[in-house]
Amino acid sequence: MTAQQLDQAKVEAFAGQMLGALNGASLALMTSIGHQTGLFEAMATLPPSTSEQIARAAGLQERYVREWLGAMVAGHIVTCDAAGKTFTLPPEHAVCLTKAAGPNNLANFAQFIPALGTVEQKIITSFRNGGGVPYSEYANFQGLMAQMSGPTVDATLLQTTLPLVPGLVQKLRDGIDVADVGCGSGHAINTMAQAFPQSRFTGFDFSEDGIAAGTAEAAKLGLTNARFVLQDAATLDTPAQFDLVTVFDAIHDQAQPRKVLRNIASALRPGGAYLMVDVRASSNIAENAEHPLAPFLYTVSCMHCMTVSLALNGEGLGAAWGEQKALELLAEAGFRDVDVKQVEGDIVNNYYICRAGG
């Protein structure tokens, strides 16, 4: 195609789009730094302040803070006076970037970008040679996920998520046996155990760090109805031991998701329920094009969810495996009654309420 045949308006529009992507990626890195250093929290409490005053309030080095402020001003996250001497984090921005946002703190999500960047070269090698990048290559990923999921659990698990299952809250009050498969750091288990002392809770995960964190939190809270077991979900063998099994955004990471789902179906007692929370997407890429988080979801999937599965010679479902594929695998595992629910304001997840077939 010659230059004369190119639509120059489209060329310029796409170049602008790519410049936006580069600036956005750069701002994500700076946002992650602002979150981890406490700069956003400090600025949220300050009047218009100089870089020296902001650095002092955050306990940081002024020269670094000043350069960071340059990126924040250029990215329209922070404002400055005409002379560029004092800087302000507008309250409308602070409410999206500080602990005031709760589970919707976008600065938390920004941490994924630098975290995934640490394995970029290994991902490129997998593009060329196949296979995947194992979970062990991700430094402190367990801690990052705990930081991400903790506020969501605190804000929604008891008030919104569990009531989606008809009659479940009353059963939990009366006393049932509950398992959380792929429990991570165990905060969901401990939150439920604390709220429902008559019920008994078990968290399963293959991460030693996660099991240790859950056990420590349970001990700190004085819980006697929560326990944690180091267990690969693909080898879970607990037939008819639980009245409720939960999995929060973990099935799509599994190397052997079909086996895991069969194990969960087997673990349920007659009349028991399986609550699966997983990414809200279509199994058809074209249908995800307008999803507001689609580029983020596919990037996290390619650079973590999919590749950690492939590293174990797994299926590599990926985060955007989609509702159609999820329903297919649930039916294959023996779930005959599946209700897919969504929660207002949650653009990330579907809530699958399942019961095993007879």
TIKOL-823694 format. One line per 5 residues: number of its first residue (from 1); their letters; for each residue x, y, z of N, C-alpha, C. Coordinates in pm, whole numbers. Example, Ala and Ser with C-alpha at 12.3 -4.5 7.8 and 13.67 -1.06 7.14 Angstrom:
<sites>
1) as) 1319/-569/780/1230/-450/780/1320/-330/780  1285/-225/708/1367/-106/714/1290/3/787
</sites>
This chain:
<sites>
1) mtaqq) 85/-119/0/0/0/0/89/125/0  62/217/-91/141/339/-98/91/442/1  176/544/23/139/650/116/11/719/71  -8/727/-66/-127/794/-117/-254/717/-84  -242/584/-69/-359/502/-42/-395/500/107
6) ldqak) -304/541/192/-331/541/335/-428/653/370  -517/624/463/-606/727/518/-528/798/628  -475/916/597/-388/986/691/-460/1021/821  -589/1045/814/-664/1075/936/-664/955/1029  -676/835/969/-673/713/1051/-533/688/1107
11) veafa) -430/719/1025/-293/704/1073/-269/794/1193  -310/919/1181/-289/1013/1291/-371/976/1414  -493/928/1391/-576/887/1504/-514/769/1578  -460/672/1502/-399/555/1566/-270/593/1637  -192/682/1576/-70/728/1642/-104/796/1774
16) gqmlg) -211/874/1773/-257/937/1897/-300/835/2000  -366/729/1951/-407/622/2042/-286/556/2108  -181/532/2029/-62/467/2084/12/560/2180  15/690/2148/76/784/2242/-1/782/2375  -133/772/2366/-214/762/2487/-182/636/2566
21) alnga) -157/526/2494/-123/401/2562/11/414/2634  109/475/2569/240/493/2633/229/583/2756  156/691/2743/138/779/2858/59/709/2969  -41/632/2930/-121/559/3030/-38/457/3105  46/383/3031/132/285/3097/230/353/3192
26) slalm) 283/467/3149/375/541/3235/304/590/3361  184/640/3346/108/686/3461/71/572/3555  49/452/3498/20/337/3583/139/307/3674  261/314/3618/381/292/3700/392/398/3810  372/523/3773/381/631/3871/268/622/3975
31) tsigh) 151/577/3932/40/559/4025/71/450/4126  131/340/4078/171/233/4168/271/284/4272  367/365/4226/465/422/4319/397/515/4419  306/597/4372/233/687/4462/154/613/4567  100/498/4527/25/415/4622/117/352/4725
36) qtglf) 226/290/4677/313/214/4766/395/303/4859  422/427/4818/499/517/4903/410/600/4997  279/589/4980/188/666/5065/168/810/5021  214/845/4901/202/983/4855/56/1027/4838  -26/938/4784/-167/977/4765/-235/999/4900
41) eamat) -209/909/4994/-270/924/5127/-223/1054/5193  -95/1086/5179/-43/1209/5239/-104/1331/5174  -108/1334/5041/-159/1451/4971/-308/1472/4996  -380/1362/5021/-524/1373/5045/-554/1453/5172  -458/1463/5260/-479/1534/5388/-417/1674/5388
46) lppst) -347/1711/5279/-272/1836/5277/-345/1946/5200  -328/2071/5239/-369/2183/5154/-270/2193/5039  -288/2287/4946/-186/2305/4842/-47/2316/4904  47/2233/4857/175/2220/4926/289/2214/4826  407/2253/4871/527/2242/4789/575/2098/4787
51) seqia) 667/2070/4696/723/1935/4691/796/1901/4821  860/2002/4882/927/1979/5009/828/1941/5119  715/2011/5124/614/1982/5226/551/1845/5205  528/1811/5080/469/1679/5050/568/1568/5086  694/1587/5049/796/1487/5082/809/1469/5232
56) raagl) 805/1580/5305/816/1573/5451/697/1497/5510  578/1525/5461/457/1459/5514/459/1309/5487  517/1271/5373/520/1128/5337/646/1058/5385  743/1135/5438/869/1077/5483/956/1028/5370  960/1107/5260/1031/1066/5139/1134/1171/5097
61) qeryv) 1212/1135/4995/1314/1224/4942/1251/1324/4844  1277/1451/4867/1209/1556/4790/1237/1546/4640  1360/1517/4601/1393/1516/4458/1309/1414/4383  1288/1297/4444/1204/1195/4381/1058/1238/4379  1013/1296/4487/875/1342/4495/848/1449/4389
66) rewlg) 945/1538/4370/927/1646/4272/913/1589/4131  993/1489/4097/984/1429/3963/854/1354/3947  812/1284/4052/684/1213/4051/569/1312/4032  576/1425/4098/473/1527/4082/465/1576/3938  579/1583/3870/578/1621/3729/492/1527/3646
71) amvag) 508/1398/3669/426/1300/3596/279/1313/3634  252/1335/3762/114/1345/3809/44/1468/3753  116/1579/3744/58/1702/3687/35/1683/3537  134/1628/3467/121/1606/3323/7/1509/3292  -16/1415/3382/-123/1317/3363/-257/1363/3415
76) hivtc) -265/1487/3464/-390/1546/3514/-448/1468/3633  -358/1413/3712/-398/1347/3836/-384/1444/3953  -278/1522/3951/-251/1626/4050/-254/1761/3979  -301/1865/4047/-299/1999/3990/-189/2082/4056  -146/2186/3986/-47/2276/4046/-85/2421/4017
81) daagk) -32/2511/4097/-60/2653/4073/15/2701/3950  -16/2822/3908/40/2873/3782/192/2875/3782  251/2898/3896/397/2904/3904/460/2766/3924  376/2665/3942/428/2530/3963/498/2511/4095  455/2588/4197/520/2582/4327/446/2494/4427
86) tftlp) 313/2493/4417/234/2411/4510/147/2315/4432  117/2203/4495/50/2092/4429/-68/2044/4514  -175/1999/4444/-296/1956/4513/-348/1828/4450  -389/1733/4533/-462/1616/4487/-610/1646/4504  -683/1672/4395/-825/1707/4410/-902/1598/4486
91) pehav) -998/1636/4569/-1073/1534/4645/-1145/1435/4556  -1187/1477/4437/-1253/1386/4345/-1157/1279/4292  -1028/1311/4291/-927/1213/4251/-883/1128/4371  -873/1192/4486/-832/1120/4606/-928/1007/4639  -1056/1029/4613/-1155/927/4649/-1144/803/4560
96) cltka) -1069/813/4450/-1044/698/4363/-908/634/4385  -821/701/4462/-680/660/4470/-632/635/4612  -720/643/4710/-681/624/4849/-769/521/4915  -743/495/5043/-822/396/5115/-969/434/5123  -1001/560/5096/-1141/603/5095/-1221/531/4987
101) agpnn) -1152/482/4883/-1219/412/4774/-1256/269/4810  -1201/217/4919/-1228/77/4957/-1182/-18/4847  -1269/-114/4808/-1228/-212/4706/-1214/-152/4567  -1259/-27/4548/-1250/36/4416/-1127/128/4404  -1028/108/4489/-907/189/4484/-827/154/4358
106) lanfa) -831/243/4260/-765/215/4133/-614/215/4144  -560/282/4244/-415/279/4264/-368/138/4300  -452/62/4366/-422/-78/4395/-401/-157/4267  -494/-139/4172/-487/-213/4046/-362/-177/3967  -317/-52/3979/-200/-9/3904/-77/-91/3937
111) qfipa) -73/-152/4055/44/-231/4095/66/-353/4006  -40/-398/3938/-24/-513/3850/74/-484/3736  78/-361/3689/161/-330/3572/309/-352/3601  367/-291/3706/507/-322/3734/530/-465/3778  433/-526/3847/449/-666/3889/461/-758/3769
116) lgtve) 378/-735/3667/384/-819/3547/509/-790/3465  558/-667/3472/679/-632/3398/800/-712/3441  801/-761/3564/917/-837/3612/934/-971/3541  827/-1020/3477/837/-1149/3408/828/-1134/3256  838/-1011/3207/818/-988/3064/911/-1074/2978
121) qkiit) 1039/-1079/3009/1132/-1155/2926/1100/-1305/2929  1057/-1354/3043/1020/-1496/3052/894/-1524/2971  801/-1428/2970/680/-1444/2888/718/-1447/2740  810/-1360/2699/855/-1358/2559/918/-1493/2521  995/-1549/2613/1053/-1682/2588/943/-1786/2568
126) sfrng) 836/-1777/2646/725/-1871/2632/652/-1851/2499  641/-1725/2453/585/-1700/2320/662/-1779/2214  793/-1782/2228/877/-1845/2127/886/-1997/2142  890/-2043/2267/919/-2184/2291/803/-2264/2347  696/-2196/2384/585/-2265/2449/605/-2275/2599
131) ggvpy) 519/-2350/2664/527/-2363/2809/475/-2238/2876  521/-2215/3000/471/-2100/3073/568/-2056/3181  527/-1953/3254/606/-1898/3363/543/-1945/3494  617/-2017/3579/557/-2072/3701/527/-1965/3804  436/-1999/3892/391/-1907/3997/509/-1857/4081
136) seyan) 610/-1941/4099/724/-1906/4183/804/-1788/4129  788/-1753/4002/863/-1643/3943/804/-1506/3977  686/-1505/4037/618/-1378/4065/644/-1339/4210  732/-1242/4229/770/-1199/4363/653/-1134/4434  619/-1186/4551/515/-1128/4638/380/-1116/4570
141) fqglm) 351/-1202/4471/221/-1194/4406/109/-1231/4503  139/-1325/4595/40/-1361/4698/2/-1239/4780  102/-1158/4817/75/-1039/4895/-5/-937/4817  25/-922/4689/-49/-828/4606/-195/-870/4594  -219/-999/4571/-357/-1046/4560/-432/-1029/4690
146) aqmsg) -364/-1052/4802/-429/-1033/4931/-466/-887/4951  -376/-797/4911/-403/-655/4922/-520/-614/4834  -533/-680/4718/-643/-649/4627/-775/-705/4677  -773/-829/4723/-898/-897/4757/-951/-861/4895  -861/-824/4987/-904/-794/5124/-1014/-691/5134
151) ptvda) -997/-572/5075/-1103/-472/5083/-1233/-517/5019  -1223/-597/4911/-1344/-647/4845/-1418/-743/4937  -1344/-834/5000/-1407/-926/5095/-1475/-849/5207  -1406/-751/5263/-1462/-674/5374/-1587/-599/5334  -1590/-549/5212/-1702/-463/5169/-1820/-541/5116
156) tllqt) -1797/-661/5061/-1906/-725/4986/-1941/-869/5026  -1847/-943/5085/-1871/-1086/5104/-1997/-1114/5185  -2004/-1055/5304/-2117/-1084/5393/-2243/-1012/5349  -2226/-888/5302/-2342/-805/5273/-2405/-835/5137  -2323/-877/5038/-2372/-889/4900/-2356/-1028/4842
161) tlplv) -2237/-1087/4856/-2207/-1209/4782/-2280/-1331/4839  -2265/-1357/4968/-2329/-1476/5026/-2481/-1473/5015  -2547/-1357/5031/-2692/-1356/5016/-2742/-1387/4876  -2652/-1392/4775/-2695/-1429/4640/-2744/-1574/4635  -2696/-1658/4727/-2737/-1798/4732/-2862/-1809/4820
166) pglvq) -2975/-1847/4764/-3100/-1850/4842/-3088/-1934/4970  -3124/-1874/5083/-3127/-1945/5210/-2993/-1968/5275  -2883/-1926/5209/-2751/-1961/5259/-2718/-1894/5392  -2751/-1768/5407/-2712/-1696/5528/-2771/-1762/5652  -2896/-1803/5644/-2957/-1869/5759/-2891/-2003/5787
171) klrdg) -2856/-2077/5683/-2787/-2204/5703/-2651/-2181/5771  -2582/-2076/5730/-2453/-2045/5793/-2471/-2009/5940  -2579/-1941/5971/-2607/-1909/6112/-2636/-2035/6192  -2706/-2130/6130/-2743/-2253/6200/-2623/-2345/6218  -2534/-2345/6118/-2414/-2428/6128/-2401/-2528/6015
176) idvad) -2310/-2505/5921/-2282/-2598/5812/-2130/-2606/5793  -2088/-2698/5706/-1947/-2714/5673/-1917/-2646/5540  -1814/-2559/5540/-1783/-2475/5425/-1637/-2493/5387  -1610/-2500/5256/-1473/-2502/5206/-1453/-2390/5106  -1336/-2327/5112/-1296/-2230/5010/-1175/-2287/4939
181) vgcgs) -1189/-2319/4812/-1083/-2382/4734/-1004/-2274/4661  -872/-2279/4676/-789/-2171/4626/-805/-2049/4713  -793/-2069/4844/-830/-1966/4942/-729/-1854/4952  -611/-1867/4887/-511/-1761/4896/-468/-1739/5040  -472/-1614/5084/-429/-1581/5221/-537/-1607/5324
186) ghain) -653/-1657/5281/-754/-1705/5375/-844/-1601/5437  -840/-1478/5388/-919/-1373/5453/-1069/-1399/5440  -1112/-1454/5326/-1255/-1482/5309/-1301/-1588/5409  -1221/-1693/5427/-1255/-1797/5525/-1267/-1738/5665  -1169/-1658/5703/-1169/-1602/5838/-1283/-1502/5858
191) tmaqa) -1317/-1428/5754/-1429/-1334/5763/-1559/-1410/5786  -1578/-1519/5712/-1700/-1599/5731/-1701/-1668/5866  -1586/-1721/5906/-1578/-1791/6035/-1611/-1699/6151  -1565/-1576/6142/-1592/-1479/6247/-1740/-1440/6250  -1802/-1430/6132/-1942/-1388/6124/-2039/-1500/6160
196) fpqsr) -1998/-1626/6137/-2088/-1740/6157/-2021/-1844/6247  -2018/-1822/6377/-1944/-1910/6468/-1999/-2051/6478  -2123/-2074/6436/-2180/-2208/6442/-2136/-2296/6324  -2084/-2235/6220/-2038/-2310/6103/-1889/-2338/6112  -1846/-2435/6029/-1706/-2479/6030/-1647/-2454/5890
201) ftgfd) -1525/-2396/5887/-1468/-2348/5761/-1330/-2407/5738  -1305/-2450/5612/-1175/-2503/5573/-1128/-2433/5447  -1005/-2382/5450/-945/-2322/5332/-839/-2413/5273  -846/-2434/5142/-749/-2517/5070/-670/-2430/4973  -538/-2444/4973/-455/-2374/4875/-322/-2445/4863
206) fsedg) -257/-2432/4746/-127/-2498/4727/-11/-2406/4761  -41/-2284/4808/63/-2189/4845/92/-2198/4994  216/-2232/5029/253/-2239/5170/241/-2102/5236  278/-1997/5162/267/-1862/5218/122/-1826/5246  33/-1862/5153/-108/-1833/5173/-166/-1905/5293
211) iaagt) -135/-2033/5306/-185/-2112/5419/-131/-2056/5550  -4/-2017/5551/55/-1960/5672/-14/-1828/5709  -44/-1745/5608/-109/-1617/5635/-250/-1638/5690  -324/-1732/5631/-460/-1760/5680/-460/-1815/5820  -368/-1905/5850/-358/-1964/5983/-323/-1857/6086
216) aeaak) -229/-1769/6050/-189/-1662/6143/-304/-1566/6171  -380/-1532/6067/-492/-1440/6087/-600/-1505/6174  -626/-1635/6152/-725/-1705/6233/-684/-1707/6380  -555/-1731/6403/-505/-1731/6541/-517/-1593/6604  -485/-1491/6529/-495/-1353/6580/-638/-1319/6618
221) lgltn) -733/-1370/6540/-875/-1343/6565/-935/-1438/6669  -857/-1537/6712/-906/-1633/6810/-1012/-1726/6756  -1005/-1758/6628/-1107/-1842/6566/-1078/-1990/6591  -1179/-2062/6632/-1165/-2206/6653/-1242/-2285/6547  -1310/-2215/6458/-1391/-2283/6356/-1336/-2262/6215
226) arfvl) -1208/-2225/6206/-1143/-2208/6075/-1011/-2284/6075  -986/-2358/5966/-859/-2429/5952/-814/-2418/5807  -685/-2439/5787/-627/-2424/5655/-542/-2545/5621  -557/-2593/5496/-492/-2716/5452/-413/-2688/5325  -286/-2727/5324/-203/-2716/5204/-246/-2826/5108
231) qdaat) -306/-2786/4996/-369/-2885/4910/-379/-2833/4766  -336/-2913/4671/-360/-2884/4530/-504/-2921/4499  -580/-2825/4446/-722/-2849/4421/-745/-2965/4324  -646/-2992/4238/-661/-3101/4141/-655/-3238/4208  -605/-3245/4332/-599/-3373/4403/-691/-3373/4526
236) ldtpa) -779/-3276/4533/-873/-3269/4644/-962/-3393/4645  -967/-3462/4758/-1046/-3585/4769/-1124/-3582/4899  -1237/-3513/4897/-1319/-3494/5017/-1465/-3521/4984  -1500/-3644/4948/-1636/-3671/4901/-1742/-3642/5008  -1844/-3566/4966/-1963/-3538/5048/-1928/-3486/5188
241) qfdlv) -1833/-3394/5197/-1793/-3340/5328/-1841/-3198/5353  -1891/-3130/5247/-1922/-2989/5263/-2063/-2955/5213  -2123/-2858/5282/-2255/-2808/5241/-2242/-2689/5147  -2127/-2623/5151/-2100/-2509/5063/-1953/-2511/5026  -1925/-2493/4897/-1788/-2474/4850/-1785/-2341/4775
246) tvfda) -1686/-2259/4805/-1668/-2133/4735/-1533/-2132/4664  -1529/-2062/4551/-1403/-2035/4482/-1411/-1892/4429  -1318/-1808/4471/-1319/-1668/4433/-1209/-1641/4332  -1246/-1624/4206/-1154/-1587/4098/-1030/-1677/4094  -1051/-1806/4097/-936/-1898/4097/-947/-2011/3997
251) ihdqa) -1066/-2044/3949/-1078/-2157/3857/-1001/-2131/3728  -1006/-2008/3676/-940/-1982/3548/-788/-1993/3557  -731/-1994/3679/-586/-2010/3696/-542/-2156/3699  -637/-2246/3716/-602/-2385/3743/-539/-2454/3623  -441/-2540/3650/-383/-2621/3543/-483/-2723/3493
256) qprkv) -561/-2780/3585/-659/-2882/3549/-798/-2842/3599  -857/-2740/3540/-985/-2689/3591/-1098/-2791/3587  -1098/-2879/3487/-1206/-2979/3479/-1199/-3075/3598  -1079/-3118/3631/-1062/-3208/3746/-1099/-3136/3875  -1059/-3010/3888/-1092/-2932/4008/-1242/-2921/4024
261) lrnia) -1313/-2890/3917/-1459/-2875/3925/-1526/-3008/3958  -1474/-3120/3905/-1529/-3252/3941/-1506/-3280/4089  -1387/-3243/4138/-1358/-3264/4281/-1452/-3181/4369  -1482/-3060/4325/-1574/-2976/4402/-1714/-3035/4402  -1760/-3082/4286/-1892/-3144/4280/-1899/-3265/4372
266) salrp) -1790/-3343/4376/-1786/-3460/4463/-1784/-3422/4610  -1725/-3307/4641/-1710/-3265/4781/-1841/-3220/4844  -1941/-3191/4760/-2068/-3140/4812/-2158/-3251/4863  -2222/-3224/4975/-2327/-3314/5024/-2454/-3292/4943  -2548/-3387/4946/-2676/-3368/4877/-2741/-3237/4922
271) ggayl) -2783/-3156/4826/-2844/-3028/4857/-2745/-2916/4877  -2614/-2948/4868/-2512/-2845/4888/-2500/-2753/4769  -2431/-2641/4789/-2417/-2540/4684/-2271/-2507/4659  -2244/-2473/4534/-2111/-2427/4494/-2125/-2284/4444  -2053/-2192/4505/-2053/-2052/4464/-1919/-2022/4399
276) mvdvr) -1923/-1997/4269/-1802/-1968/4192/-1807/-1824/4144  -1713/-1743/4191/-1699/-1606/4143/-1584/-1604/4045  -1611/-1560/3923/-1504/-1556/3823/-1530/-1443/3724  -1430/-1418/3641/-1430/-1299/3555/-1552/-1295/3463  -1615/-1179/3459/-1732/-1156/3375/-1686/-1118/3234
281) assni) -1698/-1213/3144/-1653/-1192/3007/-1723/-1292/2917  -1703/-1276/2788/-1752/-1372/2690/-1637/-1462/2648  -1669/-1583/2606/-1567/-1672/2552/-1530/-1634/2409  -1602/-1538/2351/-1578/-1488/2216/-1504/-1355/2226  -1381/-1350/2177/-1299/-1229/2189/-1371/-1106/2135
286) aenae) -1437/-1121/2022/-1504/-1005/1960/-1608/-944/2053  -1671/-1025/2134/-1775/-975/2224/-1718/-904/2346  -1587/-915/2366/-1523/-845/2478/-1460/-712/2437  -1467/-678/2309/-1396/-561/2259/-1437/-432/2330  -1561/-423/2373/-1609/-301/2438/-1610/-311/2590
291) hplap) -1562/-422/2644/-1553/-435/2790/-1458/-327/2841  -1498/-249/2942/-1413/-137/2985/-1277/-178/3041  -1263/-305/3080/-1134/-351/3134/-1070/-459/3046  -1117/-474/2923/-1069/-585/2840/-918/-584/2818  -854/-472/2782/-708/-478/2765/-635/-520/2893
296) flytv) -681/-470/3006/-622/-505/3134/-640/-654/3163  -762/-706/3142/-790/-846/3170/-706/-940/3084  -698/-910/2954/-620/-996/2866/-471/-988/2897  -424/-870/2938/-282/-857/2973/-248/-936/3099  -330/-920/3203/-308/-998/3326/-318/-1146/3298
301) scmhc) -411/-1183/3210/-428/-1323/3176/-305/-1379/3106  -260/-1307/3001/-145/-1354/2924/-20/-1363/3009  -3/-1266/3100/122/-1256/3174/115/-1317/3314  -2/-1373/3350/-9/-1445/3477/-105/-1564/3469  -235/-1539/3461/-334/-1646/3477/-312/-1762/3380
306) mtvsl) -299/-1730/3252/-281/-1834/3151/-147/-1902/3162  -41/-1820/3181/94/-1877/3175/126/-1964/3296  74/-1932/3415/103/-2018/3530/37/-2154/3514  -76/-2158/3442/-140/-2285/3412/-58/-2364/3310  -16/-2296/3204/64/-2363/3102/198/-2410/3155
311) alnge) 251/-2342/3256/378/-2385/3316/366/-2523/3380  245/-2561/3415/220/-2693/3474/160/-2789/3371  184/-2758/3242/125/-2837/3133/-27/-2838/3142  -82/-2725/3188/-225/-2716/3209/-301/-2669/3088  -431/-2646/3111/-522/-2610/3003/-505/-2465/2959
316) glgaa) -459/-2380/3050/-437/-2240/3014/-564/-2167/2976  -668/-2179/3060/-796/-2115/3028/-780/-1964/3012  -710/-1900/3103/-696/-1756/3100/-812/-1687/3168  -791/-1562/3209/-891/-1489/3286/-1019/-1466/3207  -1007/-1446/3076/-1125/-1420/2993/-1177/-1548/2928
321) wgeqk) -1177/-1658/3006/-1231/-1783/2953/-1378/-1769/2919  -1450/-1686/2991/-1583/-1647/2950/-1696/-1733/3004  -1815/-1672/3005/-1933/-1738/3062/-1969/-1865/2987  -1959/-1864/2854/-1996/-1983/2777/-1908/-2102/2814  -1776/-2079/2822/-1684/-2187/2857/-1705/-2231/3001
326) alell) -1732/-2136/3089/-1756/-2170/3229/-1877/-2261/3242  -1985/-2228/3174/-2105/-2311/3180/-2079/-2450/3122  -1999/-2456/3017/-1963/-2585/2956/-1889/-2673/3057  -1790/-2617/3124/-1710/-2695/3219/-1790/-2731/3343  -1878/-2642/3387/-1963/-2674/3503/-2056/-2790/3472
331) aeagf) -2115/-2790/3353/-2204/-2900/3313/-2126/-3031/3303  -2006/-3022/3247/-1921/-3141/3233/-1886/-3199/3370  -1872/-3112/3471/-1836/-3157/3606/-1954/-3217/3681  -2074/-3200/3627/-2191/-3260/3691/-2287/-3160/3752  -2264/-3032/3732/-2356/-2931/3783/-2470/-2913/3683
336) rdvdv) -2591/-2943/3727/-2707/-2938/3638/-2792/-2813/3661  -2776/-2749/3772/-2857/-2633/3807/-2761/-2517/3833  -2745/-2431/3733/-2649/-2320/3744/-2723/-2189/3717  -2714/-2099/3814/-2774/-1967/3800/-2661/-1864/3797  -2655/-1784/3690/-2550/-1684/3676/-2606/-1548/3717
341) kqveg) -2546/-1490/3820/-2593/-1361/3869/-2483/-1256/3856  -2525/-1131/3852/-2433/-1018/3849/-2473/-919/3956  -2375/-843/4002/-2397/-746/4109/-2380/-606/4053  -2475/-520/4080/-2469/-383/4032/-2340/-315/4081  -2271/-251/3988/-2147/-183/4022/-2023/-269/4009
346) divnn) -2040/-400/3992/-1927/-491/3976/-1917/-528/3828  -1822/-467/3757/-1806/-495/3614/-1707/-607/3590  -1649/-662/3696/-1542/-759/3681/-1592/-903/3687  -1691/-932/3773/-1722/-1071/3805/-1863/-1115/3768  -1873/-1244/3737/-1999/-1318/3737/-2004/-1402/3864
351) yyicr) -2125/-1429/3910/-2146/-1510/4030/-2228/-1633/3989  -2163/-1749/3987/-2225/-1874/3944/-2271/-1950/4067  -2400/-1973/4078/-2457/-2047/4191/-2497/-2184/4137  -2430/-2288/4186/-2440/-2420/4125/-2479/-2526/4228  -2551/-2625/4179/-2580/-2744/4260/-2549/-2868/4176
356) agg) -2489/-2965/4241/-2451/-3086/4169/-2573/-3165/4128  -2563/-3229/4011/-2673/-3312/3963/-2686/-3441/4042  -2803/-3499/4036/-2825/-3623/4108/-2768/-3744/4039
</sites>
